[in-house]
Amino acid sequence: MEGPEHNHYSKGSVVSFLHRYVAGLQIVEPGYRRFRVAPRPGGGLTSANTWHESPYGRISVAWQAEGGRGEVQVSVPEGATAEVELPDGGRCSLGAGRHARSWGRAS
């Protein structure tokens, strides 16, 4: 029997993959108190964005990449911490607020 009721797992799997690996938002501690942002450009993808309503508030991630360079924007709610891993190996920890971090070589 075919129907939407049988597609939940596959749709959920695709959404989860896009959320965690393409946009790069991954849970580190329960409730997203700590979370990882690790954008993965490539394969023709030049941008992605996602958001998640955590118990601490909305987390959002958006990144754009072009020509070996890119920027990620992260919103961290009060009470949460983001661990950012950039495609060029750069790492940082971010507290509450809106943040932008860049990677790659200058043209």
Biopython code that builds the backbone (N, CA, C, O; Angstrom):
import numpy as np
from Bio.PDB.StructureBuilder import StructureBuilder

atoms = [
    (1, "MET", "N", (0.836, -1.175, 0.000)),
    (1, "MET", "CA", (0.000, 0.000, 0.000)),
    (1, "MET", "C", (0.884, 1.242, 0.000)),
    (1, "MET", "O", (1.748, 1.400, 0.863)),
    (2, "GLU", "N", (0.663, 2.111, -0.964)),
    (2, "GLU", "CA", (1.420, 3.357, -1.056)),
    (2, "GLU", "C", (0.590, 4.494, -0.481)),
    (2, "GLU", "O", (-0.639, 4.473, -0.546)),
    (3, "GLY", "N", (1.259, 5.467, 0.071)),
    (3, "GLY", "CA", (0.549, 6.629, 0.595)),
    (3, "GLY", "C", (1.462, 7.433, 1.487)),
    (3, "GLY", "O", (2.517, 6.946, 1.892)),
    (4, "PRO", "N", (1.078, 8.655, 1.803)),
    (4, "PRO", "CA", (1.929, 9.522, 2.598)),
    (4, "PRO", "C", (2.249, 8.951, 3.972)),
    (4, "PRO", "O", (3.306, 9.237, 4.535)),
    (5, "GLU", "N", (1.336, 8.140, 4.517)),
    (5, "GLU", "CA", (1.589, 7.594, 5.844)),
    (5, "GLU", "C", (2.787, 6.647, 5.858)),
    (5, "GLU", "O", (3.322, 6.357, 6.928)),
    (6, "HIS", "N", (3.214, 6.162, 4.702)),
    (6, "HIS", "CA", (4.351, 5.249, 4.626)),
    (6, "HIS", "C", (5.648, 5.959, 4.254)),
    (6, "HIS", "O", (6.680, 5.306, 4.102)),
    (7, "ASN", "N", (5.619, 7.255, 4.106)),
    (7, "ASN", "CA", (6.801, 7.995, 3.685)),
    (7, "ASN", "C", (7.450, 8.791, 4.806)),
    (7, "ASN", "O", (8.435, 9.486, 4.559)),
    (8, "HIS", "N", (6.944, 8.717, 6.007)),
    (8, "HIS", "CA", (7.482, 9.538, 7.090)),
    (8, "HIS", "C", (8.957, 9.269, 7.346)),
    (8, "HIS", "O", (9.739, 10.212, 7.471)),
    (9, "TYR", "N", (9.350, 8.018, 7.426)),
    (9, "TYR", "CA", (10.741, 7.710, 7.732)),
    (9, "TYR", "C", (11.680, 8.245, 6.655)),
    (9, "TYR", "O", (12.690, 8.873, 6.974)),
    (10, "SER", "N", (11.361, 8.005, 5.397)),
    (10, "SER", "CA", (12.272, 8.446, 4.345)),
    (10, "SER", "C", (12.345, 9.961, 4.279)),
    (10, "SER", "O", (13.433, 10.510, 4.105)),
    (11, "LYS", "N", (11.229, 10.651, 4.412)),
    (11, "LYS", "CA", (11.258, 12.120, 4.412)),
    (11, "LYS", "C", (12.018, 12.628, 5.616)),
    (11, "LYS", "O", (12.802, 13.569, 5.494)),
    (12, "GLY", "N", (11.806, 12.032, 6.773)),
    (12, "GLY", "CA", (12.521, 12.432, 7.981)),
    (12, "GLY", "C", (14.011, 12.213, 7.853)),
    (12, "GLY", "O", (14.804, 13.020, 8.338)),
    (13, "SER", "N", (14.403, 11.123, 7.200)),
    (13, "SER", "CA", (15.822, 10.838, 7.002)),
    (13, "SER", "C", (16.483, 11.882, 6.112)),
    (13, "SER", "O", (17.598, 12.326, 6.386)),
    (14, "VAL", "N", (15.798, 12.267, 5.056)),
    (14, "VAL", "CA", (16.349, 13.271, 4.144)),
    (14, "VAL", "C", (16.457, 14.615, 4.846)),
    (14, "VAL", "O", (17.483, 15.288, 4.746)),
    (15, "VAL", "N", (15.411, 15.010, 5.552)),
    (15, "VAL", "CA", (15.429, 16.287, 6.271)),
    (15, "VAL", "C", (16.538, 16.280, 7.319)),
    (15, "VAL", "O", (17.262, 17.266, 7.461)),
    (16, "SER", "N", (16.674, 15.188, 8.047)),
    (16, "SER", "CA", (17.723, 15.076, 9.061)),
    (16, "SER", "C", (19.107, 15.208, 8.428)),
    (16, "SER", "O", (19.966, 15.911, 8.961)),
    (17, "PHE", "N", (19.329, 14.543, 7.300)),
    (17, "PHE", "CA", (20.613, 14.638, 6.601)),
    (17, "PHE", "C", (20.896, 16.082, 6.190)),
    (17, "PHE", "O", (22.001, 16.579, 6.405)),
    (18, "LEU", "N", (19.915, 16.754, 5.605)),
    (18, "LEU", "CA", (20.099, 18.146, 5.179)),
    (18, "LEU", "C", (20.371, 19.051, 6.366)),
    (18, "LEU", "O", (21.239, 19.922, 6.297)),
    (19, "HIS", "N", (19.655, 18.860, 7.431)),
    (19, "HIS", "CA", (19.787, 19.667, 8.646)),
    (19, "HIS", "C", (21.173, 19.498, 9.266)),
    (19, "HIS", "O", (21.841, 20.483, 9.578)),
    (20, "ARG", "N", (21.603, 18.248, 9.442)),
    (20, "ARG", "CA", (22.849, 17.959, 10.149)),
    (20, "ARG", "C", (24.089, 18.083, 9.295)),
    (20, "ARG", "O", (25.110, 18.578, 9.775)),
    (21, "TYR", "N", (24.040, 17.654, 8.048)),
    (21, "TYR", "CA", (25.266, 17.583, 7.264)),
    (21, "TYR", "C", (25.394, 18.669, 6.209)),
    (21, "TYR", "O", (26.499, 19.168, 5.991)),
    (22, "VAL", "N", (24.336, 19.049, 5.559)),
    (22, "VAL", "CA", (24.432, 20.098, 4.542)),
    (22, "VAL", "C", (24.444, 21.467, 5.218)),
    (22, "VAL", "O", (25.370, 22.251, 5.013)),
    (23, "ALA", "N", (23.415, 21.761, 6.027)),
    (23, "ALA", "CA", (23.402, 23.036, 6.748)),
    (23, "ALA", "C", (24.414, 23.008, 7.888)),
    (23, "ALA", "O", (24.966, 24.047, 8.249)),
    (24, "GLY", "N", (24.661, 21.839, 8.454)),
    (24, "GLY", "CA", (25.721, 21.679, 9.442)),
    (24, "GLY", "C", (25.310, 21.829, 10.891)),
    (24, "GLY", "O", (26.184, 22.028, 11.735)),
    (25, "LEU", "N", (24.038, 21.746, 11.232)),
    (25, "LEU", "CA", (23.581, 21.913, 12.611)),
    (25, "LEU", "C", (23.416, 20.555, 13.273)),
    (25, "LEU", "O", (22.590, 19.741, 12.859)),
    (26, "GLN", "N", (24.225, 20.322, 14.322)),
    (26, "GLN", "CA", (24.215, 19.028, 15.002)),
    (26, "GLN", "C", (24.149, 19.234, 16.507)),
    (26, "GLN", "O", (24.805, 20.127, 17.043)),
    (27, "ILE", "N", (23.367, 18.419, 17.185)),
    (27, "ILE", "CA", (23.251, 18.485, 18.636)),
    (27, "ILE", "C", (24.494, 17.890, 19.292)),
    (27, "ILE", "O", (24.997, 16.860, 18.843)),
    (28, "VAL", "N", (24.994, 18.532, 20.354)),
    (28, "VAL", "CA", (26.122, 18.009, 21.130)),
    (28, "VAL", "C", (25.637, 17.615, 22.519)),
    (28, "VAL", "O", (26.047, 16.578, 23.039)),
    (29, "GLU", "N", (24.769, 18.423, 23.131)),
    (29, "GLU", "CA", (24.192, 18.120, 24.440)),
    (29, "GLU", "C", (22.667, 18.143, 24.325)),
    (29, "GLU", "O", (22.112, 18.853, 23.486)),
    (30, "PRO", "N", (21.999, 17.367, 25.169)),
    (30, "PRO", "CA", (20.534, 17.337, 25.125)),
    (30, "PRO", "C", (19.922, 18.738, 25.163)),
    (30, "PRO", "O", (20.402, 19.624, 25.869)),
    (31, "GLY", "N", (18.860, 18.913, 24.395)),
    (31, "GLY", "CA", (18.165, 20.188, 24.359)),
    (31, "GLY", "C", (18.893, 21.261, 23.582)),
    (31, "GLY", "O", (18.493, 22.425, 23.608)),
    (32, "TYR", "N", (19.963, 20.885, 22.887)),
    (32, "TYR", "CA", (20.776, 21.839, 22.123)),
    (32, "TYR", "C", (21.419, 22.890, 23.023)),
    (32, "TYR", "O", (21.661, 24.016, 22.590)),
    (33, "ARG", "N", (21.697, 22.523, 24.281)),
    (33, "ARG", "CA", (22.439, 23.462, 25.141)),
    (33, "ARG", "C", (23.791, 23.754, 24.515)),
    (33, "ARG", "O", (24.253, 24.895, 24.513)),
    (34, "ARG", "N", (24.420, 22.716, 23.984)),
    (34, "ARG", "CA", (25.612, 22.877, 23.145)),
    (34, "ARG", "C", (25.299, 22.228, 21.820)),
    (34, "ARG", "O", (24.733, 21.136, 21.758)),
    (35, "PHE", "N", (25.677, 22.921, 20.756)),
    (35, "PHE", "CA", (25.466, 22.365, 19.431)),
    (35, "PHE", "C", (26.652, 22.696, 18.546)),
    (35, "PHE", "O", (27.414, 23.622, 18.824)),
    (36, "ARG", "N", (26.799, 21.927, 17.479)),
    (36, "ARG", "CA", (27.903, 22.089, 16.536)),
    (36, "ARG", "C", (27.348, 22.658, 15.240)),
    (36, "ARG", "O", (26.267, 22.283, 14.787)),
    (37, "VAL", "N", (28.112, 23.569, 14.659)),
    (37, "VAL", "CA", (27.808, 24.094, 13.339)),
    (37, "VAL", "C", (29.013, 23.777, 12.471)),
    (37, "VAL", "O", (30.107, 24.291, 12.705)),
    (38, "ALA", "N", (28.814, 22.937, 11.477)),
    (38, "ALA", "CA", (29.911, 22.490, 10.616)),
    (38, "ALA", "C", (29.423, 22.472, 9.167)),
    (38, "ALA", "O", (29.038, 21.419, 8.659)),
    (39, "PRO", "N", (29.435, 23.638, 8.494)),
    (39, "PRO", "CA", (28.958, 23.681, 7.110)),
    (39, "PRO", "C", (29.807, 22.808, 6.194)),
    (39, "PRO", "O", (31.018, 22.687, 6.377)),
    (40, "ARG", "N", (29.155, 22.203, 5.208)),
    (40, "ARG", "CA", (29.837, 21.308, 4.266)),
    (40, "ARG", "C", (29.494, 21.682, 2.827)),
    (40, "ARG", "O", (28.709, 20.991, 2.177)),
    (41, "PRO", "N", (30.081, 22.777, 2.323)),
    (41, "PRO", "CA", (29.828, 23.115, 0.919)),
    (41, "PRO", "C", (30.477, 22.089, -0.005)),
    (41, "PRO", "O", (31.398, 21.375, 0.392)),
    (42, "GLY", "N", (29.995, 22.024, -1.220)),
    (42, "GLY", "CA", (30.560, 21.108, -2.200)),
    (42, "GLY", "C", (29.462, 20.378, -2.942)),
    (42, "GLY", "O", (28.282, 20.499, -2.614)),
    (43, "GLY", "N", (29.861, 19.629, -3.932)),
    (43, "GLY", "CA", (28.903, 18.873, -4.719)),
    (43, "GLY", "C", (27.901, 19.758, -5.428)),
    (43, "GLY", "O", (26.771, 19.345, -5.686)),
    (44, "GLY", "N", (28.313, 20.977, -5.744)),
    (44, "GLY", "CA", (27.426, 21.910, -6.419)),
    (44, "GLY", "C", (26.620, 22.789, -5.482)),
    (44, "GLY", "O", (25.953, 23.720, -5.934)),
    (45, "LEU", "N", (26.667, 22.513, -4.183)),
    (45, "LEU", "CA", (25.938, 23.341, -3.223)),
    (45, "LEU", "C", (26.749, 24.586, -2.884)),
    (45, "LEU", "O", (27.934, 24.490, -2.564)),
    (46, "THR", "N", (26.120, 25.745, -2.953)),
    (46, "THR", "CA", (26.808, 26.998, -2.638)),
    (46, "THR", "C", (26.168, 27.726, -1.469)),
    (46, "THR", "O", (26.672, 28.764, -1.042)),
    (47, "SER", "N", (25.059, 27.198, -0.939)),
    (47, "SER", "CA", (24.452, 27.822, 0.237)),
    (47, "SER", "C", (23.470, 26.847, 0.884)),
    (47, "SER", "O", (22.975, 25.908, 0.260)),
    (48, "ALA", "N", (23.214, 27.113, 2.157)),
    (48, "ALA", "CA", (22.219, 26.342, 2.899)),
    (48, "ALA", "C", (21.814, 27.150, 4.118)),
    (48, "ALA", "O", (22.570, 27.997, 4.596)),
    (49, "ASN", "N", (20.626, 26.883, 4.612)),
    (49, "ASN", "CA", (20.211, 27.484, 5.878)),
    (49, "ASN", "C", (19.201, 26.582, 6.550)),
    (49, "ASN", "O", (18.487, 25.817, 5.901)),
    (50, "THR", "N", (19.160, 26.691, 7.866)),
    (50, "THR", "CA", (18.214, 25.922, 8.661)),
    (50, "THR", "C", (17.989, 26.626, 9.975)),
    (50, "THR", "O", (18.712, 27.559, 10.324)),
    (51, "TRP", "N", (16.988, 26.181, 10.703)),
    (51, "TRP", "CA", (16.743, 26.680, 12.057)),
    (51, "TRP", "C", (16.119, 25.569, 12.877)),
    (51, "TRP", "O", (15.563, 24.603, 12.355)),
    (52, "HIS", "N", (16.234, 25.747, 14.187)),
    (52, "HIS", "CA", (15.668, 24.766, 15.119)),
    (52, "HIS", "C", (15.178, 25.511, 16.354)),
    (52, "HIS", "O", (15.896, 26.346, 16.905)),
    (53, "GLU", "N", (13.959, 25.211, 16.788)),
    (53, "GLU", "CA", (13.423, 25.784, 18.025)),
    (53, "GLU", "C", (13.871, 24.902, 19.182)),
    (53, "GLU", "O", (13.298, 23.838, 19.416)),
    (54, "SER", "N", (14.892, 25.343, 19.901)),
    (54, "SER", "CA", (15.401, 24.593, 21.049)),
    (54, "SER", "C", (14.694, 25.084, 22.315)),
    (54, "SER", "O", (13.986, 26.090, 22.263)),
    (55, "PRO", "N", (14.868, 24.402, 23.442)),
    (55, "PRO", "CA", (14.297, 24.887, 24.699)),
    (55, "PRO", "C", (14.853, 26.265, 25.104)),
    (55, "PRO", "O", (14.249, 26.962, 25.918)),
    (56, "TYR", "N", (15.999, 26.651, 24.536)),
    (56, "TYR", "CA", (16.631, 27.932, 24.850)),
    (56, "TYR", "C", (16.209, 29.043, 23.902)),
    (56, "TYR", "O", (16.472, 30.216, 24.168)),
    (57, "GLY", "N", (15.568, 28.695, 22.821)),
    (57, "GLY", "CA", (15.171, 29.654, 21.807)),
    (57, "GLY", "C", (15.598, 29.185, 20.429)),
    (57, "GLY", "O", (16.122, 28.082, 20.272)),
    (58, "ARG", "N", (15.372, 30.023, 19.441)),
    (58, "ARG", "CA", (15.662, 29.646, 18.060)),
    (58, "ARG", "C", (17.166, 29.670, 17.774)),
    (58, "ARG", "O", (17.869, 30.633, 18.082)),
    (59, "ILE", "N", (17.624, 28.575, 17.175)),
    (59, "ILE", "CA", (18.984, 28.462, 16.648)),
    (59, "ILE", "C", (18.847, 28.578, 15.140)),
    (59, "ILE", "O", (17.989, 27.927, 14.544)),
    (60, "SER", "N", (19.682, 29.401, 14.516)),
    (60, "SER", "CA", (19.657, 29.452, 13.054)),
    (60, "SER", "C", (21.073, 29.412, 12.507)),
    (60, "SER", "O", (22.016, 29.923, 13.111)),
    (61, "VAL", "N", (21.188, 28.792, 11.352)),
    (61, "VAL", "CA", (22.468, 28.653, 10.652)),
    (61, "VAL", "C", (22.218, 28.943, 9.184)),
    (61, "VAL", "O", (21.276, 28.417, 8.591)),
    (62, "ALA", "N", (23.069, 29.784, 8.595)),
    (62, "ALA", "CA", (23.011, 30.050, 7.152)),
    (62, "ALA", "C", (24.444, 30.193, 6.659)),
    (62, "ALA", "O", (25.255, 30.880, 7.281)),
    (63, "TRP", "N", (24.755, 29.544, 5.543)),
    (63, "TRP", "CA", (26.090, 29.717, 4.974)),
    (63, "TRP", "C", (26.004, 29.887, 3.467)),
    (63, "TRP", "O", (25.073, 29.426, 2.807)),
    (64, "GLN", "N", (27.036, 30.581, 2.948)),
    (64, "GLN", "CA", (27.206, 30.764, 1.501)),
    (64, "GLN", "C", (28.671, 30.545, 1.182)),
    (64, "GLN", "O", (29.544, 30.918, 1.966)),
    (65, "ALA", "N", (28.943, 29.944, 0.040)),
    (65, "ALA", "CA", (30.319, 29.686, -0.377)),
    (65, "ALA", "C", (30.447, 29.911, -1.871)),
    (65, "ALA", "O", (29.524, 29.647, -2.643)),
    (66, "GLU", "N", (31.617, 30.408, -2.262)),
    (66, "GLU", "CA", (31.909, 30.610, -3.675)),
    (66, "GLU", "C", (33.419, 30.744, -3.841)),
    (66, "GLU", "O", (34.070, 31.486, -3.106)),
    (67, "GLY", "N", (33.966, 30.026, -4.807)),
    (67, "GLY", "CA", (35.385, 30.149, -5.135)),
    (67, "GLY", "C", (36.333, 29.873, -3.989)),
    (67, "GLY", "O", (37.355, 30.549, -3.869)),
    (68, "GLY", "N", (36.032, 28.906, -3.145)),
    (68, "GLY", "CA", (36.931, 28.558, -2.049)),
    (68, "GLY", "C", (36.780, 29.427, -0.812)),
    (68, "GLY", "O", (37.506, 29.243, 0.166)),
    (69, "ARG", "N", (35.858, 30.362, -0.841)),
    (69, "ARG", "CA", (35.605, 31.245, 0.296)),
    (69, "ARG", "C", (34.161, 31.077, 0.743)),
    (69, "ARG", "O", (33.306, 30.625, -0.018)),
    (70, "GLY", "N", (33.910, 31.447, 1.978)),
    (70, "GLY", "CA", (32.544, 31.375, 2.447)),
    (70, "GLY", "C", (32.346, 32.083, 3.766)),
    (70, "GLY", "O", (33.292, 32.533, 4.412)),
    (71, "GLU", "N", (31.088, 32.167, 4.143)),
    (71, "GLU", "CA", (30.735, 32.769, 5.422)),
    (71, "GLU", "C", (29.558, 32.002, 6.005)),
    (71, "GLU", "O", (28.635, 31.608, 5.292)),
    (72, "VAL", "N", (29.611, 31.800, 7.305)),
    (72, "VAL", "CA", (28.498, 31.191, 8.028)),
    (72, "VAL", "C", (27.977, 32.207, 9.037)),
    (72, "VAL", "O", (28.744, 32.907, 9.698)),
    (73, "GLN", "N", (26.662, 32.266, 9.134)),
    (73, "GLN", "CA", (26.006, 33.111, 10.124)),
    (73, "GLN", "C", (25.263, 32.198, 11.085)),
    (73, "GLN", "O", (24.538, 31.294, 10.671)),
    (74, "VAL", "N", (25.456, 32.451, 12.381)),
    (74, "VAL", "CA", (24.886, 31.599, 13.416)),
    (74, "VAL", "C", (24.191, 32.463, 14.463)),
    (74, "VAL", "O", (24.758, 33.446, 14.939)),
    (75, "SER", "N", (22.982, 32.099, 14.812)),
    (75, "SER", "CA", (22.276, 32.728, 15.934)),
    (75, "SER", "C", (22.222, 31.724, 17.068)),
    (75, "SER", "O", (21.713, 30.613, 16.914)),
    (76, "VAL", "N", (22.762, 32.139, 18.227)),
    (76, "VAL", "CA", (22.833, 31.282, 19.407)),
    (76, "VAL", "C", (21.924, 31.881, 20.479)),
    (76, "VAL", "O", (22.111, 33.036, 20.863)),
    (77, "PRO", "N", (20.944, 31.119, 20.969)),
    (77, "PRO", "CA", (20.078, 31.664, 22.012)),
    (77, "PRO", "C", (20.790, 31.759, 23.363)),
    (77, "PRO", "O", (21.782, 31.073, 23.607)),
    (78, "GLU", "N", (20.274, 32.609, 24.218)),
    (78, "GLU", "CA", (20.800, 32.760, 25.579)),
    (78, "GLU", "C", (20.765, 31.405, 26.277)),
    (78, "GLU", "O", (19.762, 30.694, 26.211)),
    (79, "GLY", "N", (21.870, 31.046, 26.950)),
    (79, "GLY", "CA", (21.941, 29.776, 27.664)),
    (79, "GLY", "C", (22.510, 28.632, 26.845)),
    (79, "GLY", "O", (22.679, 27.528, 27.362)),
    (80, "ALA", "N", (22.809, 28.879, 25.572)),
    (80, "ALA", "CA", (23.361, 27.833, 24.697)),
    (80, "ALA", "C", (24.751, 28.260, 24.200)),
    (80, "ALA", "O", (25.121, 29.431, 24.277)),
    (81, "THR", "N", (25.499, 27.295, 23.695)),
    (81, "THR", "CA", (26.835, 27.529, 23.148)),
    (81, "THR", "C", (26.971, 26.775, 21.829)),
    (81, "THR", "O", (26.537, 25.629, 21.708)),
    (82, "ALA", "N", (27.575, 27.430, 20.848)),
    (82, "ALA", "CA", (27.820, 26.799, 19.545)),
    (82, "ALA", "C", (29.302, 26.519, 19.378)),
    (82, "ALA", "O", (30.139, 27.369, 19.682)),
    (83, "GLU", "N", (29.623, 25.341, 18.899)),
    (83, "GLU", "CA", (30.979, 24.980, 18.498)),
    (83, "GLU", "C", (30.992, 25.046, 16.974)),
    (83, "GLU", "O", (30.287, 24.279, 16.318)),
    (84, "VAL", "N", (31.775, 25.943, 16.410)),
    (84, "VAL", "CA", (31.787, 26.124, 14.958)),
    (84, "VAL", "C", (33.041, 25.479, 14.382)),
    (84, "VAL", "O", (34.150, 25.721, 14.857)),
    (85, "GLU", "N", (32.853, 24.654, 13.350)),
    (85, "GLU", "CA", (33.949, 24.009, 12.621)),
    (85, "GLU", "C", (33.826, 24.424, 11.163)),
    (85, "GLU", "O", (32.917, 23.978, 10.462)),
    (86, "LEU", "N", (34.739, 25.279, 10.704)),
    (86, "LEU", "CA", (34.690, 25.786, 9.335)),
    (86, "LEU", "C", (35.322, 24.807, 8.356)),
    (86, "LEU", "O", (36.164, 24.002, 8.753)),
    (87, "PRO", "N", (34.937, 24.857, 7.096)),
    (87, "PRO", "CA", (35.482, 23.930, 6.103)),
    (87, "PRO", "C", (37.001, 23.992, 5.945)),
    (87, "PRO", "O", (37.613, 23.010, 5.522)),
    (88, "ASP", "N", (37.629, 25.142, 6.281)),
    (88, "ASP", "CA", (39.084, 25.243, 6.163)),
    (88, "ASP", "C", (39.816, 24.801, 7.422)),
    (88, "ASP", "O", (41.034, 24.954, 7.518)),
    (89, "GLY", "N", (39.077, 24.250, 8.398)),
    (89, "GLY", "CA", (39.685, 23.754, 9.626)),
    (89, "GLY", "C", (39.606, 24.719, 10.796)),
    (89, "GLY", "O", (39.931, 24.345, 11.923)),
    (90, "GLY", "N", (39.187, 25.939, 10.557)),
    (90, "GLY", "CA", (39.049, 26.900, 11.650)),
    (90, "GLY", "C", (37.969, 26.465, 12.621)),
    (90, "GLY", "O", (36.958, 25.879, 12.233)),
    (91, "ARG", "N", (38.202, 26.764, 13.899)),
    (91, "ARG", "CA", (37.248, 26.401, 14.942)),
    (91, "ARG", "C", (37.099, 27.547, 15.933)),
    (91, "ARG", "O", (38.041, 28.300, 16.180)),
    (92, "CYS", "N", (35.904, 27.665, 16.496)),
    (92, "CYS", "CA", (35.679, 28.638, 17.556)),
    (92, "CYS", "C", (34.439, 28.232, 18.338)),
    (92, "CYS", "O", (33.650, 27.402, 17.888)),
    (93, "SER", "N", (34.280, 28.820, 19.497)),
    (93, "SER", "CA", (33.116, 28.610, 20.337)),
    (93, "SER", "C", (32.391, 29.945, 20.436)),
    (93, "SER", "O", (33.020, 30.988, 20.616)),
    (94, "LEU", "N", (31.066, 29.911, 20.318)),
    (94, "LEU", "CA", (30.269, 31.131, 20.321)),
    (94, "LEU", "C", (29.204, 31.067, 21.404)),
    (94, "LEU", "O", (28.555, 30.040, 21.597)),
    (95, "GLY", "N", (29.037, 32.178, 22.103)),
    (95, "GLY", "CA", (27.973, 32.312, 23.088)),
    (95, "GLY", "C", (26.752, 32.947, 22.446)),
    (95, "GLY", "O", (26.647, 33.038, 21.223)),
    (96, "ALA", "N", (25.837, 33.382, 23.291)),
    (96, "ALA", "CA", (24.576, 33.949, 22.824)),
    (96, "ALA", "C", (24.794, 35.144, 21.907)),
    (96, "ALA", "O", (25.698, 35.951, 22.125)),
    (97, "GLY", "N", (23.959, 35.249, 20.882)),
    (97, "GLY", "CA", (23.999, 36.378, 19.962)),
    (97, "GLY", "C", (24.031, 35.924, 18.518)),
    (97, "GLY", "O", (23.946, 34.735, 18.209)),
    (98, "ARG", "N", (24.158, 36.917, 17.637)),
    (98, "ARG", "CA", (24.268, 36.646, 16.195)),
    (98, "ARG", "C", (25.731, 36.817, 15.808)),
    (98, "ARG", "O", (26.369, 37.808, 16.166)),
    (99, "HIS", "N", (26.253, 35.843, 15.075)),
    (99, "HIS", "CA", (27.674, 35.814, 14.739)),
    (99, "HIS", "C", (27.874, 35.495, 13.255)),
    (99, "HIS", "O", (27.049, 34.820, 12.639)),
    (100, "ALA", "N", (28.967, 35.983, 12.696)),
    (100, "ALA", "CA", (29.367, 35.633, 11.334)),
    (100, "ALA", "C", (30.839, 35.247, 11.359)),
    (100, "ALA", "O", (31.657, 35.935, 11.969)),
    (101, "ARG", "N", (31.170, 34.156, 10.700)),
    (101, "ARG", "CA", (32.554, 33.696, 10.596)),
    (101, "ARG", "C", (32.830, 33.342, 9.141)),
    (101, "ARG", "O", (31.985, 32.764, 8.458)),
    (102, "SER", "N", (34.029, 33.700, 8.676)),
    (102, "SER", "CA", (34.419, 33.462, 7.278)),
    (102, "SER", "C", (35.493, 32.410, 7.194)),
    (102, "SER", "O", (36.192, 32.140, 8.171)),
    (103, "TRP", "N", (35.627, 31.809, 6.015)),
    (103, "TRP", "CA", (36.687, 30.851, 5.739)),
    (103, "TRP", "C", (37.179, 31.034, 4.317)),
    (103, "TRP", "O", (36.523, 31.661, 3.485)),
    (104, "GLY", "N", (38.350, 30.470, 4.058)),
    (104, "GLY", "CA", (38.875, 30.420, 2.696)),
    (104, "GLY", "C", (39.896, 31.500, 2.396)),
    (104, "GLY", "O", (40.222, 32.344, 3.231)),
    (105, "ARG", "N", (40.377, 31.436, 1.194)),
    (105, "ARG", "CA", (41.442, 32.328, 0.752)),
    (105, "ARG", "C", (40.859, 33.596, 0.126)),
    (105, "ARG", "O", (39.742, 33.596, -0.391)),
    (106, "ALA", "N", (41.631, 34.658, 0.185)),
    (106, "ALA", "CA", (41.236, 35.903, -0.458)),
    (106, "ALA", "C", (41.552, 35.815, -1.940)),
    (106, "ALA", "O", (42.532, 35.182, -2.330)),
    (107, "SER", "N", (40.723, 36.452, -2.776)),
    (107, "SER", "CA", (40.940, 36.407, -4.224)),
    (107, "SER", "C", (42.074, 37.315, -4.631)),
    (107, "SER", "O", (42.398, 37.405, -5.816)),
]
sb = StructureBuilder()
sb.init_structure("model")
sb.init_model(0)
sb.init_chain("A")
sb.init_seg("    ")
for serial, (resi, resn, name, xyz) in enumerate(atoms, 1):
    if name == "N":
        sb.init_residue(resn, " ", resi, " ")
    sb.init_atom(name, np.array(xyz, "f"), 0.0, 1.0, " ", f" {name:<3s}", serial, name[0])
structure = sb.get_structure()
